[in-house]
Amino acid sequence: MEENKLKLTSSEIGTLWGEYVNGSAIDIVNKYMFSIIEDKEIKATFEDAIQTFAKQKKQIETFMVNEGFPVPIGFTDSDLYKDKPRLFTDIFCLNYLHIMTLHGLLGHITSLGVSVRKDLRDFYDSCDNDAKKMFHQTIELLLEKGNFQRDPLFYPPNNPEFISTQDFTDGFFGKGRKLAATEIISISFNLKKSIMAKTLSIAFSQVAHTKEVRKFLTDSEQTADGQIKSFAKIMQADNLPVPKSWETEVTTTTDSPFSDKLMMYHIGFLFQAAQNYHGAGLASAMRTDLVTAYEGTILKNLWLTKKWYNIMVKNNWLEQPPLAPNRKEISKEV
């Protein structure tokens, strides 16, 4: 059998569905940011991002239609209210695109990892190449504009060393050893993503249309802030810098450019995606205080995600992904 005639598996359909819905949500934000950006270089980068997703969206639609699956609704221009005042500065927009590109890179690799059919593997290869190109573009622009904060620098030891004491896992009360470079990878990454989630929560909460959504967004801002403080405290205890915050990159407008549905979904997406990264951080942590911090963060994210789910379902905002056949229900129809 020709590879491209194989039926797509549940995992392959699932990745296409997720890429479409998540991508369409980010695309709406990108379109708004493109409309307000004044810096020509940043604006051109956003134009590339919008054109790239338009190409990918068309291909995903083709895959799903050919398999007989309905194309998700996702998010459309009806979720974007045009000609609204500026909500973000140009620099925040560029940082946003950089963080979302990181999400895209990791998402495309995950999708590629569960794909078997050659045309689907080729598609995710091209998505990965597009994301890598955008990753380089955003970093180069942030460096050029002096707004990319690099992770802490270490000084090289004279020789390789081996762990020689059980105290290596002790991180409480300053008695234990300093943070390992392998641990800082996840701490820094999670800090940057929590800072993004907090800033978006602040921005969205001041423009949301309903009290229920505003309250949730205030809760998500406080949750992200608690996580930032938890990990920043650990970094600062070792005299290491933490990434700067972006709250001042949000204007004071209360006129929303987005639907409440879009803003709610976006924040939920960020917190759910963060669970993967916190899990990776937990797996790499070798200090007890780090393990405790990650466990607390994961539990708080679960609590917030439950509240998010209830609001999304109540308002009929949560689109259902393809489900496995319900054999019991099918047998009743016979």
C-alpha positions in Angstrom: 0.0 0.0 0.0 1.3 3.5 -0.9 2.2 5.4 2.3 0.1 8.4 1.4 -3.0 6.2 1.0 -2.9 4.9 4.6 -5.7 6.1 6.8 -4.6 8.7 9.3 -4.5 7.4 12.9 -6.3 8.9 15.8 -3.0 10.5 17.0 -2.4 12.0 13.5 -5.9 13.4 13.4 -5.5 14.7 16.9 -2.3 16.6 16.1 -3.9 18.2 13.0 -7.0 19.2 15.1 -4.8 20.7 17.8 -2.5 22.5 15.4 -5.5 24.1 13.7 -7.3 25.3 16.8 -4.3 26.5 18.7 -2.8 28.0 15.5 -6.0 29.9 14.7 -6.1 31.4 18.2 -2.5 32.7 18.0 -3.1 33.9 14.4 -5.9 36.2 15.5 -3.6 37.8 18.1 -0.9 38.1 15.5 -3.3 39.9 13.1 -4.2 42.4 15.8 -0.6 43.0 16.7 0.3 43.4 13.0 -2.4 46.2 12.8 -0.9 48.2 15.7 2.8 47.7 15.2 4.8 50.8 14.1 8.3 49.3 13.9 8.8 48.3 10.2 11.1 45.3 11.0 8.8 43.9 13.6 5.8 44.4 11.4 7.4 42.6 8.5 8.2 39.6 10.9 4.5 39.4 11.9 3.5 39.5 8.2 5.7 36.5 7.6 4.1 34.7 10.6 0.5 35.4 9.3 1.4 34.2 5.8 3.0 31.1 7.2 0.0 30.0 9.2 -2.3 30.7 6.3 -0.3 28.2 4.2 -0.3 25.6 7.0 -4.0 26.1 7.8 -4.9 25.4 4.1 -2.9 22.2 4.2 -4.5 21.0 7.5 -7.9 21.6 6.0 -7.0 19.5 3.0 -5.8 16.6 5.2 -8.9 16.6 7.3 -11.4 16.9 4.5 -9.7 14.1 2.6 -10.1 11.9 5.7 -13.8 12.8 6.0 -13.3 14.7 9.2 -15.0 18.1 9.7 -12.6 21.1 9.8 -12.6 22.6 13.3 -14.1 26.1 13.7 -11.2 27.3 15.8 -11.0 31.1 15.8 -11.9 33.4 13.0 -11.9 37.2 12.2 -15.2 37.3 14.2 -13.1 37.0 17.3 -11.1 40.1 16.3 -12.6 43.6 16.8 -10.8 45.9 14.4 -9.7 49.5 14.8 -9.4 49.2 18.6 -6.8 51.2 20.6 -3.3 49.8 21.2 -3.2 47.2 24.0 0.5 46.3 23.7 3.8 48.0 22.8 5.8 46.8 19.8 8.5 45.2 21.9 5.9 43.1 23.8 4.4 42.0 20.5 7.9 40.8 19.4 8.4 38.9 22.7 4.9 37.4 22.3 5.8 36.1 18.8 9.1 34.7 20.1 7.4 32.7 22.9 4.6 31.5 20.7 7.2 30.4 18.1 8.8 28.3 20.9 5.4 26.7 21.5 5.1 26.0 17.8 8.6 24.4 17.5 7.8 22.0 20.4 4.3 21.3 19.0 5.5 20.5 15.5 8.2 18.1 16.8 5.5 16.3 19.0 3.2 16.1 15.9 6.0 14.8 13.8 6.9 12.1 16.4 3.4 10.5 16.2 3.1 10.8 12.4 3.6 7.8 10.1 2.2 8.8 6.7 4.9 10.4 4.6 2.9 13.4 3.4 2.1 14.2 7.0 5.7 13.8 8.0 6.7 16.1 5.2 4.1 18.6 6.3 5.4 18.8 9.8 9.0 18.9 8.6 8.0 22.1 6.6 6.2 23.5 9.7 9.3 22.8 11.8 11.5 24.6 9.2 9.1 27.6 9.2 9.2 27.7 13.0 13.0 27.5 13.1 13.2 30.4 10.6 10.8 32.5 12.7 12.7 31.5 15.9 15.9 32.9 14.4 14.2 36.0 13.1 12.6 36.9 16.5 15.9 36.3 18.4 17.9 38.4 16.0 15.4 41.3 16.2 15.2 41.1 20.0 19.0 41.2 20.2 19.3 44.0 17.7 16.8 46.1 19.7 18.5 45.2 23.1 15.5 43.4 24.4 16.6 39.8 24.6 17.5 38.7 28.1 19.9 35.8 28.1 20.0 33.1 30.8 22.5 33.4 33.7 26.2 32.9 32.8 28.4 30.3 34.6 32.1 30.2 35.1 33.9 27.0 34.0 35.3 24.7 36.7 38.9 23.4 36.4 37.9 19.8 36.0 34.8 17.5 35.6 33.4 16.4 39.0 31.2 13.6 40.3 28.5 13.9 42.9 30.0 12.6 46.2 27.3 13.3 48.8 23.6 12.7 49.5 23.4 16.4 50.4 23.4 17.2 46.6 19.6 17.1 46.7 19.3 19.5 49.6 18.1 23.0 48.6 16.3 24.3 51.7 17.4 27.2 53.8 20.6 27.9 51.9 22.2 24.7 53.3 22.4 22.8 50.0 24.5 23.2 46.9 23.9 25.8 44.2 21.6 25.3 41.2 22.9 23.1 38.4 23.0 24.3 34.8 20.7 21.5 33.9 18.1 22.7 36.4 18.3 26.3 35.2 17.2 25.3 31.7 13.7 24.5 32.9 13.6 27.3 35.6 14.4 30.0 33.1 12.1 28.6 30.5 9.2 28.3 32.9 9.8 31.8 34.3 9.7 33.4 30.8 6.4 31.6 30.0 4.9 32.5 33.3 5.8 36.1 32.8 4.1 36.0 29.4 1.0 34.4 30.9 0.8 37.0 33.7 1.2 39.9 31.2 -1.5 38.6 28.9 -3.8 37.9 31.9 -3.3 41.6 33.0 -4.0 42.9 29.5 -7.0 40.6 28.9 -8.6 41.3 32.3 -8.7 45.0 31.7 -10.6 44.6 28.4 -12.8 41.5 29.1 -16.5 42.1 28.6 -18.0 40.0 31.4 -17.3 39.9 35.2 -16.9 36.2 35.1 -14.1 36.3 32.6 -12.5 39.3 34.3 -12.5 37.4 37.6 -10.9 34.3 36.0 -8.2 36.4 34.3 -7.4 38.1 37.6 -7.1 34.6 39.2 -4.8 33.5 36.3 -2.7 36.7 36.8 -2.3 35.9 40.5 -1.5 32.3 39.8 1.2 33.2 37.3 2.6 35.8 39.7 2.9 33.3 42.5 4.8 30.9 40.2 7.1 33.7 39.1 7.9 34.6 42.7 8.4 30.9 43.7 11.1 30.3 41.0 12.5 33.8 41.2 13.2 33.3 44.9 15.2 30.2 44.2 17.2 31.9 41.5 17.9 35.0 43.6 19.0 32.9 46.5 21.9 31.8 44.3 22.5 35.4 43.2 21.3 34.7 39.7 19.2 37.2 37.6 15.6 36.5 36.6 14.0 37.5 33.4 12.4 41.0 33.5 8.6 41.4 33.6 6.6 42.9 30.8 3.6 44.5 32.7 4.6 48.0 31.7 4.4 46.9 28.0 0.6 46.8 28.4 -1.3 50.1 27.8 -4.3 51.3 29.9 -7.0 50.8 27.3 -10.2 49.1 28.4 -11.5 48.7 24.8 -11.1 45.0 23.8 -9.8 44.0 20.4 -10.7 40.3 21.1 -13.7 38.2 22.0 -13.9 36.8 25.6 -13.9 33.4 24.0 -10.5 34.0 22.4 -8.9 35.5 25.5 -10.1 32.7 27.7 -8.9 30.0 25.3 -5.5 31.7 24.9 -4.9 31.8 28.7 -6.1 28.2 29.1 -3.8 27.1 26.3 -0.8 28.7 28.0 -1.5 27.1 31.4 -2.2 23.7 30.0 0.9 23.8 27.8 2.9 24.9 30.8 2.0 21.6 32.6 4.3 19.8 30.1 7.2 22.2 30.8 6.7 22.0 34.6 6.6 18.3 34.3 9.9 18.3 32.4 11.4 20.6 35.1 10.2 18.3 37.8 11.9 15.4 36.1 15.2 17.2 35.8 15.1 18.6 39.4 17.7 17.2 41.8 17.0 19.6 44.7 14.2 19.0 47.1 13.1 22.7 47.1 12.8 22.6 43.3 10.7 19.4 43.5 8.4 21.1 46.0 8.1 24.2 43.8 7.2 22.2 40.7 4.7 20.1 42.5 3.0 23.1 44.0 2.9 24.8 40.6 1.4 21.8 38.8 -1.4 21.5 41.5 -2.2 25.2 41.2 -2.4 25.0 37.4 -4.7 22.0 37.7 -7.0 24.1 40.0 -7.0 27.0 37.5 -7.5 24.8 34.5 -10.6 23.3 36.2 -12.1 26.8 36.7 -11.2 27.6 33.0 -12.9 24.4 31.8 -16.1 25.1 33.7 -16.4 28.7 32.2 -15.6 27.5 28.7 -18.2 24.7 28.8 -20.8 27.0 30.4 -20.5 29.5 27.6 -20.3 26.9 24.8 -16.8 28.1 23.9 -14.9 24.8 24.1 -14.8 22.9 20.8 -14.8 19.1 21.0 -11.9 17.2 19.4 -12.6 14.0 17.5 -13.7 11.1 19.8 -13.2 7.4 19.7 -16.4 5.5 18.6 -18.8 4.8 21.4 -19.4 1.1 20.8 -22.2 0.8 23.4 -24.2 3.6 21.9 -23.6 2.1 18.4 -24.9 -1.3 19.5 -28.1 0.2 20.9 -28.9 1.6 17.4 -28.9 -1.9 15.8 
